[in-house]
Amino acid sequence: MKAIQVFETGGPEKLTYGDRETPAPAKGQALVKLAASGVNYIDVYHRTGLYPLPSPFTPGMEGAGTVEALGEEVTGLEIGQKVAYAMSIGSYAEYAVVPATQLVPVPTGLSLEQAAGVMLQGMTAHYLSHSTWKLEAGQTCVIHACGGGVGLLLTQIAKMRGATVIGTTSSAPGSAKYERAVKAGVDVISNYEDFAAKGVDVVYDSVGATTFEASLNSLRPRGLMVTYGNASGPVPDISPLKLSQKGSLFLTRPSLGPYIATREELLWRSGDLFRWLTEGSLLLHIEKTYPMADAAEAHRDLESRKTSGKLLLKN
């Protein structure tokens, strides 16, 4: 099969396209013939070595396709069934073996491209708004990178829950990225340099180093700082005393895995997203689809921070 492999960490040029052996599903696994694979910042962190993995490896943490083969002791799945998943490494390929418990059925009316595009970023937006901090009507949140993949989805979900959204973006008014953020429902939008919110309940920050201090300063006493990404670099070390001095703040660094650790949570989050998409109450913007061989170009575009919405790879 064709696949992307990383033999040594580094820049996008380290994404090597070529042949590798098609894997076989072991006990409890399914072999999925992938129709589309999502491109996410976690793939960049794996490629650069910020999140180390043994080499060589095939990157990609999200995909959708059809079940090709089943390992022993797998129940509830059928050959040919349309499925999607997130948080299983190896989706930059024609085929991937995935734990059966991580696969969710794709409902009629939803394309495999939509399913691949919403699993990781969509479930991230879901846990941030429903579990890390349960947004409620009348609350105010800051969403950094509001025109990005997670940002657009998180903004829409926050508005569903009745929250006021203050968003930041590097894009200028009138640009496609800026206007998509406005369409998603951002109430107040600014660039990162002019961001100076005060008294908000929660900050969702995927940017990292360059926005962290301003984010802390925007919180009300006992507010929550959620740092969940490192687009501008990792957040510097912080003394717990600083949280006390700024109003007994809370700080968390979540990731998706623990929020879909049970089958029930996985089905809850993915089920909500699939329902909202099919109903039309949640809009997914797929910015661009690349051939698998052009994964390096997709990474360059993602890291430019000029893209809006979702990037996909297709075989």
C-alpha positions in Angstrom: 0.0 0.0 0.0 1.0 3.7 -0.3 1.7 5.6 2.9 3.5 8.5 4.3 6.4 7.6 6.7 8.7 9.7 8.9 12.1 8.2 9.2 13.6 11.2 11.1 11.9 14.2 12.6 12.1 17.7 11.1 10.4 19.8 8.6 7.6 18.9 6.1 10.2 17.5 3.8 10.6 14.6 6.2 7.1 13.3 5.2 8.2 10.5 2.8 5.6 9.0 0.4 6.1 5.4 -0.7 5.2 1.8 -0.4 4.9 -0.2 2.8 3.3 -3.5 3.7 -0.4 -3.4 4.3 -1.0 -4.2 7.9 -3.2 -7.1 9.1 -5.7 -6.6 12.0 -4.7 -8.3 15.3 -7.2 -9.4 17.9 -9.6 -6.6 18.7 -8.6 -4.6 15.6 -10.2 -3.8 12.3 -8.5 -3.0 9.0 -9.9 0.2 7.5 -9.6 1.2 3.8 -9.3 4.9 4.2 -11.2 7.3 2.0 -9.9 10.5 3.7 -7.5 11.4 6.5 -7.6 14.6 8.6 -4.6 16.8 8.9 -4.1 18.2 12.5 -1.5 20.1 14.5 -0.8 17.0 16.5 0.6 15.5 13.2 3.0 18.5 13.1 4.1 17.9 16.7 4.8 14.2 15.9 6.7 15.2 12.7 8.9 17.7 14.5 9.5 15.5 17.5 7.7 17.8 20.0 5.6 14.8 20.8 8.2 12.0 20.3 7.3 8.7 18.5 9.6 5.8 17.7 10.8 6.0 14.0 9.8 5.1 11.4 6.2 5.9 11.8 3.2 6.8 9.7 1.6 10.0 11.0 -2.1 10.9 11.1 -4.6 10.5 14.0 -7.9 10.7 12.2 -9.6 9.1 9.3 -12.8 7.6 7.7 -13.4 4.7 5.4 -14.8 1.2 5.1 -14.1 -1.9 7.1 -11.9 -4.2 5.0 -11.1 -7.0 7.5 -11.7 -7.9 11.1 -9.4 -9.4 13.7 -10.4 -12.0 16.2 -13.0 -11.2 18.9 -14.3 -8.1 17.1 -18.1 -7.7 17.4 -20.5 -4.9 16.3 -18.7 -4.3 13.0 -19.3 -5.6 9.5 -17.1 -5.8 6.3 -17.9 -2.8 4.1 -19.3 -0.7 7.0 -18.6 3.0 6.9 -16.6 4.1 10.0 -14.6 7.0 11.3 -12.1 7.3 14.2 -9.6 9.6 15.9 -6.6 9.3 18.2 -5.1 6.2 16.5 -1.8 6.8 14.8 -1.3 5.9 11.1 -4.0 7.5 9.0 -1.7 9.0 6.3 -2.0 5.7 4.3 -4.3 3.7 2.1 -5.1 1.3 5.0 -4.9 1.5 8.8 -5.5 -0.9 11.6 -7.6 0.6 14.3 -8.8 -0.8 17.7 -12.4 -1.7 17.0 -13.6 0.1 20.1 -12.3 3.4 18.6 -14.4 3.1 15.4 -17.8 4.8 15.2 -20.4 4.2 12.5 -20.9 7.0 9.9 -24.6 7.7 9.5 -26.4 7.8 6.3 -26.4 11.4 4.9 -22.9 12.1 6.1 -19.9 11.7 3.7 -16.7 10.0 4.6 -14.9 13.3 4.0 -17.2 15.1 6.5 -16.7 12.3 9.0 -12.9 12.4 8.6 -12.9 16.1 8.9 -14.9 16.4 12.1 -13.7 13.6 14.4 -10.6 15.0 16.0 -11.2 18.8 15.9 -15.0 18.4 16.5 -14.6 16.1 19.5 -11.9 18.5 20.8 -14.4 21.4 20.5 -17.1 19.2 22.2 -15.0 18.2 25.3 -13.8 21.8 25.7 -17.3 23.2 25.7 -19.1 20.3 27.4 -16.6 18.9 29.9 -13.4 20.8 30.5 -15.6 23.9 31.2 -19.3 23.3 30.7 -20.4 26.5 28.9 -23.7 27.9 30.0 -25.9 30.7 28.8 -24.7 34.1 30.0 -21.0 33.1 30.2 -18.2 34.6 28.2 -15.4 32.7 26.6 -12.3 33.6 24.6 -11.5 31.4 21.6 -8.0 32.0 20.2 -7.5 31.1 16.5 -11.3 31.4 16.1 -11.0 31.1 12.3 -9.1 27.8 12.5 -10.3 24.2 12.4 -11.2 23.8 16.1 -12.0 27.5 16.5 -14.8 27.6 13.9 -16.4 24.5 15.4 -15.9 25.6 19.0 -17.4 29.0 18.3 -20.5 27.4 16.8 -20.9 25.0 19.7 -20.4 27.9 22.2 -23.1 29.9 20.6 -25.4 26.8 20.7 -24.9 26.8 24.5 -25.8 30.5 24.8 -22.3 31.8 25.5 -20.7 35.1 24.3 -17.6 34.5 22.2 -14.6 36.8 22.1 -12.4 35.6 19.2 -8.9 36.3 18.0 -7.4 35.8 14.6 -4.3 37.0 12.6 -6.5 37.6 9.5 -7.7 41.0 8.5 -11.3 42.1 8.2 -12.7 41.2 4.9 -10.5 38.1 4.4 -12.2 34.7 4.0 -10.8 33.4 7.3 -12.1 36.5 9.2 -15.5 36.4 7.6 -15.9 32.7 8.4 -15.2 33.4 12.0 -17.9 36.1 11.9 -20.3 33.7 10.2 -19.6 31.1 12.9 -21.0 33.5 15.5 -18.0 35.4 17.1 -19.5 38.3 19.0 -16.2 40.3 19.3 -13.2 39.7 17.1 -9.7 41.2 17.3 -6.1 40.4 16.3 -3.6 38.9 18.8 -1.8 42.2 19.4 -5.0 44.1 20.3 -6.5 41.4 22.4 -7.3 42.8 25.8 -10.4 41.1 27.2 -11.3 41.3 30.9 -13.4 39.3 33.3 -14.1 36.3 31.1 -15.1 32.9 32.5 -12.8 30.7 30.4 -10.1 31.0 27.7 -9.6 28.3 25.1 -6.0 28.8 23.8 -4.5 26.7 21.1 -1.9 29.3 20.1 0.4 28.8 23.1 3.5 30.9 24.0 2.5 34.2 22.4 -1.0 34.4 23.9 -0.7 32.7 27.2 0.1 35.8 29.4 -2.7 37.9 27.9 -5.1 35.0 28.3 -4.4 34.7 32.0 -4.9 38.4 32.4 -8.3 38.3 30.7 -9.8 35.9 33.2 -12.2 36.7 36.1 -11.3 35.5 39.6 -11.6 31.7 39.7 -11.7 31.6 35.9 -10.3 28.7 33.9 -7.3 28.9 31.5 -7.4 26.0 29.0 -4.2 25.7 27.0 -4.7 22.9 24.5 -2.2 23.7 21.6 1.2 25.1 20.8 0.9 26.7 17.4 3.3 29.5 18.4 5.4 27.3 20.6 5.0 25.6 24.0 3.8 27.7 27.0 6.7 28.6 29.3 6.8 27.2 32.8 4.6 28.9 35.3 4.7 29.1 39.1 1.4 28.1 40.8 1.7 31.2 42.9 1.0 33.3 39.8 -2.4 31.7 39.5 -3.2 32.8 43.1 -1.9 36.3 42.5 -4.2 36.7 39.4 -7.4 35.7 41.3 -7.2 32.0 42.3 -7.3 31.0 38.6 -7.5 27.4 37.4 -5.1 26.1 34.7 -5.5 22.9 32.6 -3.7 21.3 29.7 -6.2 18.8 28.3 -6.0 16.4 25.3 -8.7 14.5 23.6 -7.6 10.9 24.6 -8.8 11.1 28.3 -12.1 12.6 27.1 -13.0 9.7 24.9 -11.5 7.0 27.2 -14.8 5.2 27.4 -16.9 3.9 24.6 -19.9 5.8 26.0 -18.0 9.2 25.8 -16.7 8.5 22.3 -20.3 7.7 21.1 -21.7 10.7 22.9 -19.3 13.2 21.4 -19.1 11.8 17.9 -22.9 11.2 17.9 -23.6 14.9 18.8 -21.3 16.1 16.0 -22.8 13.7 13.4 -26.3 14.7 14.4 -25.5 18.5 14.3 -23.9 18.1 10.9 -26.8 16.1 9.3 -29.3 18.6 10.8 -27.3 21.6 9.5 -26.9 23.2 12.9 -23.1 22.7 12.7 -21.2 23.7 9.6 -17.9 22.1 8.7 -15.7 24.0 6.3 -13.2 21.8 4.4 -10.6 24.2 3.2 -8.6 22.0 0.9 -8.2 18.3 0.0 -4.7 17.1 -1.1 -3.5 13.9 -2.6 -1.8 11.7 0.0 1.5 12.3 -1.8 1.2 16.0 -1.1 1.1 15.7 2.7 4.2 18.0 3.0 2.3 20.8 1.2 -0.6 20.3 3.6 1.7 20.6 6.6 3.2 23.8 5.2 -0.2 25.3 4.6 -1.3 24.3 8.1 1.8 25.8 9.8 1.4 29.1 7.8 -1.7 29.7 10.0 -3.4 31.1 6.9 -5.8 28.2 6.4 -9.4 28.2 7.7 -11.3 25.1 8.6 -10.2 21.5 7.8 -7.4 20.1 5.6 -7.8 16.5 4.3 -5.6 14.0 2.6 -7.2 11.5 0.1 -5.8 8.4 -1.5 
